Amino acid sequence: MRKIILILGGCLLVSACSTGPCGSKGCARPSSDAQQLVIWWSPELRSNAEDYTVVPVHD
């Protein structure tokens, strides 16, 4: 019985560390696909606040 309680307690502690749904701007970042290429810029190469550029891909 004690073993089960310790396992359940450990699971509760670990589940408290999990993140919830993301509400920040970082979670809404686009990713590349067949229609567009997303270029991620390093801080030294940025000319404005955006850290990426979306470029359309033409066939």
N, C-alpha and C positions, 0 to 999 in steps of 0.2 A: 504493500500500500504506500509506504513511504517513497519507494522508487517512482511510482506513478505520479505522486504529488510533486516530486522534484523535477520530473520530466515536463509536466504541465507548467510548473513555475518557470522553468527554463524557456519553454516555448513562448510564454507570455512576455518574458523579458526580451527575447529576440524579436518578437513581433512589434514591440514598442519602438524598435530602431528602424523599422521599415518606413519608407517615404510614402506619403499620400500622393494624390494627384497633383501634378505640377501646375502651378498658376503663374510661373514666371515667364519672362520673354524668352529665356533660353530653351524652354520646352517647345516653343512654337517655331523653331528654326526649320527651314526647308531642307530637303535632301534632294540629291540629283536623281533624275529619272530619264526616260527615253526622250522627253520633250525639252528638258532644261538641264543645264549644268550649273551647280552651285560651287562658286569659288570662294574658299575661306581665306581671308587675309590675315596675316600676322599683324600685331599692333604697330610695328614699324612701317608697314606699307599702307595703312589706312589713311584715307584723306578726309573721312568724316566719321560719324558715330557708328555707321554700319560696319559689321565685321565680315560681311559676305556680299557677293554679287551674283545675281542670277542671270545666266546667259542662255538664250534660246538655242536649241540644237536643230539645225536644218538638215534634211536628208539630201 
